Each structure stands twice: as C-alpha cells, then as structure tokens.
Amino acid sequence: MSRSLISVQKSQIVDVLLLLASMWLVFILQILFPYDLSSYGIVPRTFTGFLHIPLAPWVHHSTTHIIFNSVPLLVLGFIVHLSGRTQFWEVTILITLISGLGTWLIGSSGLHGGASGLIMGYWSYILVNALFKRSAKNIFLALITLFFYGGMFLILLDARPQISWAGHASGFAAGAITVWLKYKVRRN
C-alpha cells in the first residue's frame, strides 16, 4: 500500500517538474542560440498570435520572469495534480488554451508570454473547485492556497505596461471556466 502512495507522489512531482523543466529548457535555448523564441508569445488579434496560444506559457522574456513563475507553478501545479495525472494534464491544457484565447481577445497590442496565465488558472481552479466539489480536502487546499497566494488577487489589478493584465485575468477566468466545464461534463 505504501509503495503505491510513494509512486503517486513521485508521478505528481515528476509531471510538474517536467512541465517546469520544459519551460526552463526553452528559456535556456533562447539564451544559447541566436534565434529569438520570445516571438512565439501571443500577439492579440493576429493570426500568428492565435496560432501561438499553446506555446505562450513557454515564452519567458527574462530570467526574473521565469524565476518568479517557477515556485508558484510548482506548488499550485502539484496541488492540481493531487486530483490525478489525467486531471492535471486536462486542466493544464484547458487553462492554457482558454487563458490564451482570452489574452488574444482582450490583450493590449504587443507580445504576451509566460506561465502567469497558467499559474493564475491553477490558483482559480483550486479555489473554484472547492466551491463546486465541497470536500474537506478541496476546502483545505483552497484555504491553504488562499493563505499563501492571496496576494495574487492584487496581480489582477496590476495594469503596468510590462505586465500582461489580460494574461493574468484570462488565466484566472480560465481556471474557473475549467472547473465549470469539468463539473458540467461530469453531471451530464
């Protein structure tokens, strides 16, 4: 029994670490090679920007940007993964696509990239999931993330030019929409 518990924990850590490692790999490749991968972010209301929606979480514009995204991605991604591997990847894909579409629709002109939308989506998913699926575990996880990451609400109000307000807001909305979609599918 304890062996399966350990392997579940390993897969949770491995999946989230692989996701983060892939983002760091893209960032390091961008430093090592002359090709500018940051152009693969979302440029709102353009055809190529639309095509780049699935790639945007891997495009970080600076070392500070990817460092600030790394810890919340690990922590919140791990919490989302507690629902299972399939659930984690479904949630990750849905949030990436929905938040990217939202950014593409409402974002300011310019390049939008980074994992912030995915992070905001994970956070929102954890909070809203506790409302839809009221279990002691979900409520506890929501309260813990609210306690440690409650300041992320302020990010939704940050409209500085170098900050993608649209990416953060779209990510937050995407997490809630993802819970609603998954809840609706389960009920039907």
PALOTOR-97720 format. One record per residue: residue number from 1; residue in one letter; chain; x, y, z negated of N, C-alpha, C in turn. Coordinates in nm, 4 decimals. Layout:
<rs>
NUM A A X Y Z X Y Z X Y Z $
...
</rs>
This chain:
<rs>
1 M A 0.0822 -0.1193 0.0000 0.0000 0.0000 0.0000 0.0867 0.1258 0.0000 $
2 S A 0.1899 0.1288 -0.0823 0.2741 0.2479 -0.0885 0.3558 0.2670 0.0386 $
3 R A 0.3851 0.1581 0.1096 0.4595 0.1714 0.2356 0.3777 0.2482 0.3387 $
4 S A 0.2461 0.2197 0.3493 0.1643 0.2906 0.4478 0.1490 0.4376 0.4098 $
5 L A 0.1427 0.4657 0.2813 0.1345 0.6041 0.2368 0.2609 0.6801 0.2754 $
6 I A 0.3755 0.6177 0.2587 0.5027 0.6800 0.2950 0.5101 0.7020 0.4457 $
7 S A 0.4664 0.6044 0.5256 0.4732 0.6207 0.6709 0.3780 0.7294 0.7193 $
8 V A 0.2629 0.7428 0.6540 0.1712 0.8507 0.6905 0.2380 0.9846 0.6627 $
9 Q A 0.3013 0.9983 0.5481 0.3688 1.1227 0.5150 0.4836 1.1502 0.6118 $
10 K A 0.5554 1.0459 0.6505 0.6639 1.0640 0.7469 0.6089 1.1124 0.8803 $
11 S A 0.4990 1.0529 0.9274 0.4441 1.0950 1.0570 0.3950 1.2388 1.0500 $
12 Q A 0.3398 1.2781 0.9347 0.2947 1.4161 0.9198 0.4129 1.5114 0.9299 $
13 I A 0.5178 1.4790 0.8610 0.6366 1.5640 0.8632 0.7003 1.5628 1.0019 $
14 V A 0.7095 1.4438 1.0620 0.7737 1.4310 1.1934 0.6974 1.5091 1.2996 $
15 D A 0.5655 1.4964 1.3049 0.4875 1.5673 1.4069 0.5036 1.7183 1.3957 $
16 V A 0.4917 1.7698 1.2753 0.5024 1.9145 1.2559 0.6454 1.9612 1.2830 $
17 L A 0.7437 1.8832 1.2392 0.8836 1.9183 1.2678 0.9135 1.9131 1.4173 $
18 L A 0.8568 1.8154 1.4879 0.8765 1.8084 1.6337 0.8179 1.9306 1.7029 $
19 L A 0.7005 1.9724 1.6585 0.6387 2.0917 1.7159 0.7293 2.2130 1.6946 $
20 L A 0.7750 2.2316 1.5721 0.8624 2.3453 1.5423 0.9974 2.3325 1.6127 $
21 A A 1.0538 2.2122 1.6148 1.1833 2.1909 1.6814 1.1743 2.2221 1.8299 $
22 S A 1.0610 2.1893 1.8917 1.0456 2.2197 2.0345 1.0444 2.3707 2.0579 $
23 M A 0.9866 2.4458 1.9644 0.9869 2.5922 1.9760 1.1284 2.6472 1.9602 $
24 W A 1.2026 2.5926 1.8643 1.3413 2.6354 1.8449 1.4276 2.5967 1.9645 $
25 L A 1.4026 2.4808 2.0224 1.4784 2.4374 2.1401 1.4594 2.5363 2.2548 $
26 V A 1.3351 2.5756 2.2794 1.3076 2.6737 2.3854 1.3793 2.8047 2.3542 $
27 F A 1.3747 2.8473 2.2292 1.4398 2.9720 2.1901 1.5912 2.9639 2.2100 $
28 I A 1.6518 2.8537 2.1690 1.7973 2.8358 2.1840 1.8366 2.8277 2.3310 $
29 L A 1.7562 2.7585 2.4112 1.7845 2.7514 2.5555 1.7821 2.8904 2.6181 $
30 Q A 1.6909 2.9723 2.5698 1.6813 3.1091 2.6212 1.8072 3.1891 2.5876 $
31 I A 1.8673 3.1616 2.4739 1.9910 3.2300 2.4352 2.1095 3.1777 2.5165 $
32 L A 2.1154 3.0460 2.5357 2.2303 2.9828 2.6016 2.2345 3.0037 2.7526 $
33 F A 2.1190 3.0140 2.8143 2.1139 3.0245 2.9598 2.0595 3.1604 3.0006 $
34 P A 2.1005 3.2090 3.1157 2.0639 3.3448 3.1559 1.9163 3.3631 3.1936 $
35 Y A 1.8426 3.2549 3.2112 1.7024 3.2675 3.2523 1.6177 3.3144 3.1347 $
36 D A 1.5378 3.4174 3.1560 1.4553 3.4751 3.0501 1.3225 3.4003 3.0398 $
37 L A 1.3117 3.3128 2.9414 1.1899 3.2344 2.9224 1.0773 3.3155 2.8594 $
38 S A 1.1085 3.4324 2.8053 1.0040 3.5123 2.7412 0.8977 3.5578 2.8407 $
39 S A 0.9297 3.5528 2.9689 0.8306 3.5911 3.0699 0.7170 3.4894 3.0800 $
40 Y A 0.7280 3.3777 3.0084 0.6220 3.2770 3.0095 0.5165 3.3015 2.9020 $
41 G A 0.5159 3.4196 2.8441 0.4108 3.4564 2.7499 0.2852 3.4959 2.8256 $
42 I A 0.1858 3.5385 2.7519 0.0568 3.5765 2.8103 0.0601 3.7242 2.8478 $
43 V A 0.0313 3.7534 2.9731 0.0085 3.8905 3.0175 -0.1420 3.8996 3.0425 $
44 P A -0.2138 3.9744 2.9580 -0.3597 3.9768 2.9653 -0.4144 4.0143 3.1032 $
45 R A -0.5194 3.9444 3.1371 -0.5994 3.9675 3.2578 -0.5199 3.9582 3.3880 $
46 T A -0.4159 3.8750 3.3886 -0.3430 3.8454 3.5121 -0.3492 3.6949 3.5354 $
47 F A -0.3373 3.6550 3.6608 -0.3443 3.5127 3.6937 -0.2297 3.4354 3.6292 $
48 T A -0.1063 3.4869 3.6412 0.0069 3.4150 3.5809 -0.0030 3.4157 3.4285 $
49 G A -0.0531 3.5237 3.3717 -0.0739 3.5285 3.2269 -0.1713 3.4217 3.1814 $
50 F A -0.2743 3.3984 3.2621 -0.3717 3.2931 3.2321 -0.3044 3.1563 3.2367 $
51 L A -0.2200 3.1351 3.3369 -0.1501 3.0067 3.3502 -0.0521 2.9821 3.2351 $
52 H A -0.0043 3.0890 3.1735 0.0940 3.0767 3.0652 0.0315 3.0560 2.9273 $
53 I A -0.1006 3.0517 2.9188 -0.1676 3.0347 2.7891 -0.1120 2.9156 2.7102 $
54 P A -0.0974 2.7965 2.7712 -0.0467 2.6830 2.6918 0.1003 2.6963 2.6506 $
55 L A 0.1740 2.7851 2.7155 0.3177 2.8000 2.6883 0.3487 2.9067 2.5838 $
56 A A 0.2570 2.9984 2.5626 0.2828 3.1167 2.4798 0.3354 3.0873 2.3390 $
57 P A 0.2874 2.9837 2.2686 0.3416 2.9603 2.1338 0.4906 2.9266 2.1319 $
58 W A 0.5453 2.8870 2.2443 0.6876 2.8508 2.2509 0.7761 2.9697 2.2888 $
59 V A 0.7159 3.0828 2.3194 0.7904 3.2003 2.3641 0.8055 3.2976 2.2470 $
60 H A 0.9264 3.3053 2.1927 0.9547 3.3988 2.0835 1.0538 3.5034 2.1339 $
61 H A 1.0294 3.6278 2.0955 1.1055 3.7395 2.1509 1.2315 3.7749 2.0724 $
62 S A 1.2465 3.7194 1.9519 1.3666 3.7490 1.8730 1.3872 3.6399 1.7683 $
63 T A 1.5058 3.6396 1.7116 1.5357 3.5440 1.6047 1.4440 3.5689 1.4853 $
64 T A 1.4229 3.6948 1.4518 1.3335 3.7291 1.3409 1.1936 3.6750 1.3661 $
65 H A 1.1465 3.6890 1.4890 1.0127 3.6434 1.5268 0.9968 3.4941 1.5001 $
66 I A 1.0889 3.4139 1.5480 1.0761 3.2686 1.5310 1.1004 3.2269 1.3856 $
67 I A 1.1887 3.2962 1.3158 1.2121 3.2636 1.1741 1.0859 3.2907 1.0923 $
68 F A 1.0238 3.4074 1.1143 0.9021 3.4409 1.0396 0.7872 3.3455 1.0711 $
69 N A 0.7880 3.2855 1.1899 0.6830 3.1902 1.2254 0.7103 3.0489 1.1739 $
70 S A 0.8345 3.0167 1.1458 0.8721 2.8780 1.1161 0.8109 2.8216 0.9877 $
71 V A 0.8251 2.8909 0.8760 0.7761 2.8365 0.7489 0.6236 2.8251 0.7469 $
72 P A 0.5485 2.9297 0.7849 0.4028 2.9129 0.7850 0.3560 2.8033 0.8815 $
73 L A 0.4241 2.7894 0.9947 0.3871 2.6828 1.0884 0.4063 2.5463 1.0230 $
74 L A 0.5187 2.5273 0.9545 0.5445 2.4001 0.8863 0.4410 2.3726 0.7771 $
75 V A 0.4184 2.4697 0.6910 0.3284 2.4499 0.5768 0.1844 2.4295 0.6233 $
76 L A 0.1345 2.5214 0.7048 -0.0048 2.5119 0.7481 -0.0253 2.3951 0.8438 $
77 G A 0.0726 2.3695 0.9296 0.0643 2.2538 1.0188 0.0587 2.1241 0.9408 $
78 F A 0.1390 2.1138 0.8361 0.1376 1.9944 0.7518 0.0006 1.9774 0.6864 $
79 I A -0.0587 2.0855 0.6376 -0.1908 2.0772 0.5740 -0.2956 2.0325 0.6754 $
80 V A -0.2916 2.0873 0.7960 -0.3857 2.0437 0.9003 -0.3643 1.8956 0.9299 $
81 H A -0.2398 1.8525 0.9295 -0.2064 1.7126 0.9611 -0.2577 1.6150 0.8552 $
82 L A -0.2926 1.6627 0.7366 -0.3458 1.5743 0.6325 -0.4748 1.5053 0.6775 $
83 S A -0.5418 1.5615 0.7775 -0.6641 1.5002 0.8316 -0.6341 1.3899 0.9314 $
84 G A -0.5082 1.3726 0.9670 -0.4699 1.2661 1.0589 -0.3965 1.3194 1.1804 $
85 R A -0.3221 1.2300 1.2416 -0.2383 1.2657 1.3562 -0.3216 1.3130 1.4761 $
86 T A -0.4236 1.2363 1.5120 -0.5081 1.2741 1.6261 -0.5737 1.4086 1.6010 $
87 Q A -0.6270 1.4243 1.4806 -0.6916 1.5503 1.4431 -0.5924 1.6666 1.4548 $
88 F A -0.4696 1.6477 1.4069 -0.3675 1.7524 1.4125 -0.3426 1.7971 1.5561 $
89 W A -0.3218 1.7021 1.6464 -0.2912 1.7384 1.7851 -0.4127 1.7980 1.8546 $
90 E A -0.5332 1.7471 1.8259 -0.6545 1.8071 1.8838 -0.6694 1.9515 1.8383 $
91 V A -0.6531 1.9740 1.7086 -0.6653 2.1089 1.6527 -0.5580 2.2005 1.7111 $
92 T A -0.4353 2.1517 1.7213 -0.3252 2.2314 1.7760 -0.3541 2.2725 1.9201 $
93 I A -0.3999 2.1783 2.0010 -0.4294 2.2075 2.1419 -0.5468 2.3039 2.1536 $
94 L A -0.6551 2.2780 2.0802 -0.7720 2.3666 2.0877 -0.7374 2.5083 2.0433 $
95 I A -0.6677 2.5215 1.9319 -0.6319 2.6554 1.8837 -0.5407 2.7259 1.9835 $
96 T A -0.4436 2.6541 2.0383 -0.3524 2.7143 2.1364 -0.4303 2.7677 2.2560 $
97 L A -0.5208 2.6879 2.3092 -0.5957 2.7283 2.4290 -0.6974 2.8381 2.3989 $
98 I A -0.7722 2.8240 2.2895 -0.8747 2.9241 2.2563 -0.8104 3.0571 2.2173 $
99 S A -0.7063 3.0524 2.1345 -0.6417 3.1789 2.0949 -0.5727 3.2438 2.2144 $
100 G A -0.5145 3.1616 2.3009 -0.4517 3.2150 2.4218 -0.5524 3.2815 2.5136 $
101 L A -0.6678 3.2181 2.5285 -0.7732 3.2772 2.6119 -0.8212 3.4090 2.5512 $
102 G A -0.8389 3.4104 2.4194 -0.8797 3.5343 2.3528 -0.7775 3.6455 2.3720 $
103 T A -0.6505 3.6117 2.3583 -0.5433 3.7095 2.3790 -0.5439 3.7580 2.5229 $
104 W A -0.5627 3.6670 2.6161 -0.5659 3.7011 2.7578 -0.6824 3.7957 2.7876 $
105 L A -0.7954 3.7757 2.7192 -0.9137 3.8587 2.7438 -0.9054 3.9960 2.6779 $
106 I A -0.8568 4.0034 2.5536 -0.8646 4.1302 2.4793 -0.7294 4.1952 2.4503 $
107 G A -0.6207 4.1288 2.4858 -0.4881 4.1810 2.4538 -0.4527 4.3067 2.5307 $
108 S A -0.3631 4.3849 2.4723 -0.3130 4.5035 2.5416 -0.2210 4.4586 2.6545 $
109 S A -0.1976 4.5479 2.7489 -0.1074 4.5116 2.8580 0.0311 4.4894 2.7991 $
110 G A 0.1038 4.4019 2.8579 0.2342 4.3641 2.8045 0.2378 4.2152 2.7801 $
111 L A 0.3493 4.1699 2.7290 0.3732 4.0275 2.7096 0.3405 3.9860 2.5666 $
112 H A 0.2591 3.8823 2.5525 0.2215 3.8292 2.4214 0.2762 3.6878 2.4095 $
113 G A 0.3501 3.6606 2.3042 0.4038 3.5265 2.2839 0.4320 3.5002 2.1380 $
114 G A 0.4652 3.3763 2.1089 0.4975 3.3345 1.9740 0.3895 3.2464 1.9148 $
115 A A 0.4226 3.1866 1.8026 0.3328 3.0905 1.7375 0.2361 3.1558 1.6390 $
116 S A 0.2338 3.2878 1.6317 0.1477 3.3553 1.5345 0.0005 3.3234 1.5544 $
117 G A -0.0441 3.3161 1.6780 -0.1835 3.2809 1.7043 -0.2157 3.1411 1.6542 $
118 L A -0.1238 3.0482 1.6757 -0.1420 2.9109 1.6275 -0.1421 2.9077 1.4747 $
119 I A -0.0537 2.9839 1.4134 -0.0467 2.9901 1.2668 -0.1753 3.0480 1.2096 $
120 M A -0.2218 3.1590 1.2652 -0.3477 3.2185 1.2192 -0.4630 3.1209 1.2413 $
121 G A -0.4566 3.0466 1.3514 -0.5591 2.9467 1.3791 -0.5579 2.8333 1.2783 $
122 Y A -0.4394 2.7843 1.2439 -0.4289 2.6803 1.1407 -0.4887 2.7307 1.0092 $
123 W A -0.4517 2.8530 0.9732 -0.4978 2.9096 0.8462 -0.6499 2.9208 0.8439 $
124 S A -0.7052 2.9770 0.9497 -0.8500 2.9899 0.9609 -0.9172 2.8528 0.9618 $
125 Y A -0.8581 2.7584 1.0327 -0.9126 2.6229 1.0393 -0.9227 2.5626 0.8988 $
126 I A -0.8190 2.5772 0.8193 -0.8184 2.5226 0.6831 -0.9275 2.5889 0.5988 $
127 L A -0.9403 2.7210 0.6084 -1.0402 2.7940 0.5301 -1.1823 2.7594 0.5730 $
128 V A -1.2085 2.7635 0.7021 -1.3441 2.7394 0.7529 -1.3821 2.5921 0.7402 $
129 N A -1.2859 2.5033 0.7544 -1.3124 2.3602 0.7383 -1.3663 2.3305 0.5980 $
130 A A -1.3181 2.4048 0.4979 -1.3672 2.3861 0.3608 -1.5136 2.4271 0.3482 $
131 L A -1.5581 2.5199 0.4320 -1.6990 2.5603 0.4300 -1.7883 2.4573 0.4996 $
132 F A -1.7382 2.4008 0.6090 -1.8168 2.3037 0.6854 -1.8154 2.1650 0.6208 $
133 K A -1.6996 2.1236 0.5756 -1.6844 1.9910 0.5141 -1.6444 2.0099 0.3686 $
134 R A -1.7428 2.0324 0.2865 -1.7168 2.0644 0.1454 -1.6791 1.9391 0.0673 $
135 S A -1.5512 1.9213 0.0554 -1.4991 1.8147 -0.0297 -1.4007 1.8800 -0.1256 $
136 A A -1.3735 1.8117 -0.2348 -1.2787 1.8665 -0.3324 -1.1433 1.8919 -0.2663 $
137 K A -1.1003 1.7986 -0.1798 -0.9711 1.8118 -0.1116 -0.9690 1.9354 -0.0219 $
138 N A -1.0718 1.9522 0.0619 -1.0747 2.0657 0.1547 -1.0825 2.1994 0.0814 $
139 I A -1.1622 2.2042 -0.0239 -1.1748 2.3281 -0.1009 -1.0430 2.3599 -0.1715 $
140 F A -0.9797 2.2580 -0.2284 -0.8498 2.2770 -0.2940 -0.7463 2.3293 -0.1944 $
141 L A -0.7388 2.2674 -0.0757 -0.6418 2.3106 0.0257 -0.6696 2.4535 0.0714 $
142 A A -0.7973 2.4876 0.0865 -0.8331 2.6240 0.1265 -0.7919 2.7243 0.0191 $
143 L A -0.8167 2.6910 -0.1064 -0.7790 2.7813 -0.2156 -0.6277 2.7978 -0.2255 $
144 I A -0.5550 2.6887 -0.2085 -0.4081 2.6955 -0.2118 -0.3564 2.7842 -0.0986 $
145 T A -0.4072 2.7634 0.0234 -0.3594 2.8445 0.1365 -0.4037 2.9896 0.1217 $
146 L A -0.5215 3.0105 0.0655 -0.5669 3.1473 0.0414 -0.4764 3.2159 -0.0611 $
147 F A -0.4369 3.1427 -0.1637 -0.3485 3.1976 -0.2665 -0.2119 3.2341 -0.2081 $
148 F A -0.1524 3.1419 -0.1331 -0.0172 3.1647 -0.0818 -0.0134 3.2498 0.0449 $
149 Y A -0.1181 3.2434 0.1253 -0.1171 3.3144 0.2532 -0.2297 3.4169 0.2650 $
150 G A -0.2894 3.4557 0.1535 -0.3986 3.5533 0.1557 -0.3599 3.6852 0.2202 $
151 G A -0.2329 3.7201 0.2114 -0.1842 3.8432 0.2739 -0.1946 3.8424 0.4251 $
152 M A -0.2181 3.7239 0.4820 -0.2302 3.7171 0.6280 -0.3530 3.7927 0.6780 $
153 F A -0.4508 3.8179 0.5897 -0.5647 3.8998 0.6309 -0.5172 4.0378 0.6756 $
154 L A -0.4119 4.0888 0.6113 -0.3583 4.2204 0.6474 -0.2997 4.2214 0.7883 $
155 I A -0.2496 4.1067 0.8328 -0.1947 4.0969 0.9684 -0.3034 4.1261 1.0713 $
156 L A -0.4270 4.0912 1.0367 -0.5377 4.1166 1.1292 -0.5615 4.2658 1.1495 $
157 L A -0.5137 4.3480 1.0575 -0.5313 4.4934 1.0667 -0.4101 4.5643 1.1256 $
158 D A -0.3033 4.4907 1.1511 -0.1779 4.5495 1.1991 -0.1854 4.5748 1.3496 $
159 A A -0.1905 4.7009 1.3865 -0.2052 4.7368 1.5279 -0.0793 4.8028 1.5845 $
160 R A 0.0368 4.7785 1.5224 0.1607 4.8347 1.5766 0.1846 4.7789 1.7165 $
161 P A 0.2454 4.8590 1.8054 0.2640 4.8168 1.9450 0.3417 4.6859 1.9616 $
162 Q A 0.4402 4.6597 1.8757 0.5216 4.5387 1.8915 0.4550 4.4151 1.8301 $
163 I A 0.3397 4.4327 1.7658 0.2652 4.3226 1.7039 0.1434 4.2922 1.7903 $
164 S A 0.1220 4.1652 1.8208 0.0054 4.1276 1.9013 -0.1163 4.1105 1.8108 $
165 W A -0.1839 4.2218 1.7857 -0.3065 4.2167 1.7066 -0.4045 4.1200 1.7716 $
166 A A -0.4141 4.1248 1.9032 -0.5067 4.0367 1.9755 -0.4700 3.8900 1.9551 $
167 G A -0.3409 3.8596 1.9527 -0.2966 3.7219 1.9307 -0.3325 3.6723 1.7916 $
168 H A -0.3140 3.7584 1.6909 -0.3478 3.7210 1.5533 -0.4986 3.7042 1.5373 $
169 A A -0.5750 3.8020 1.5857 -0.7209 3.7959 1.5724 -0.7786 3.6791 1.6522 $
170 S A -0.7262 3.6579 1.7726 -0.7738 3.5460 1.8550 -0.7384 3.4123 1.7905 $
171 G A -0.6217 3.4047 1.7294 -0.5829 3.2831 1.6588 -0.6755 3.2552 1.5419 $
172 F A -0.7058 3.3593 1.4648 -0.7961 3.3428 1.3508 -0.9335 3.2961 1.3984 $
173 A A -0.9843 3.3603 1.5035 -1.1142 3.3198 1.5595 -1.1077 3.1774 1.6140 $
174 A A -0.9963 3.1423 1.6777 -0.9811 3.0088 1.7371 -0.9873 2.8990 1.6316 $
175 G A -0.9295 2.9226 1.5152 -0.9374 2.8237 1.4078 -1.0806 2.7991 1.3650 $
176 A A -1.1573 2.9076 1.3492 -1.2982 2.8948 1.3104 -1.3794 2.8268 1.4205 $
177 I A -1.3549 2.8653 1.5449 -1.4258 2.8039 1.6582 -1.3925 2.6554 1.6674 $
178 T A -1.2677 2.6197 1.6433 -1.2261 2.4791 1.6483 -1.3002 2.3969 1.5438 $
179 V A -1.3132 2.4491 1.4223 -1.3907 2.3780 1.3194 -1.5336 2.3608 1.3673 $
180 W A -1.5930 2.4685 1.4167 -1.7320 2.4638 1.4620 -1.7489 2.3614 1.5740 $
181 L A -1.6583 2.3618 1.6722 -1.6666 2.2654 1.7829 -1.6544 2.1218 1.7322 $
182 K A -1.5606 2.0965 1.6450 -1.5402 1.9614 1.5925 -1.6582 1.9188 1.5053 $
183 Y A -1.7142 2.0109 1.4295 -1.8298 1.9818 1.3449 -1.9521 1.9531 1.4314 $
184 K A -1.9692 2.0338 1.5362 -2.0832 2.0170 1.6268 -2.0747 1.8827 1.6997 $
185 V A -1.9553 1.8460 1.7454 -1.9362 1.7188 1.8160 -1.9666 1.6023 1.7223 $
186 R A -1.9226 1.6109 1.5975 -1.9482 1.5037 1.5004 -2.0964 1.4879 1.4715 $
187 R A -2.1697 1.5986 1.4700 -2.3126 1.5932 1.4374 -2.3947 1.5396 1.5530 $
188 N A -2.3461 1.5537 1.6772 -2.4242 1.5090 1.7944 -2.4009 1.3659 1.8274 $
</rs>
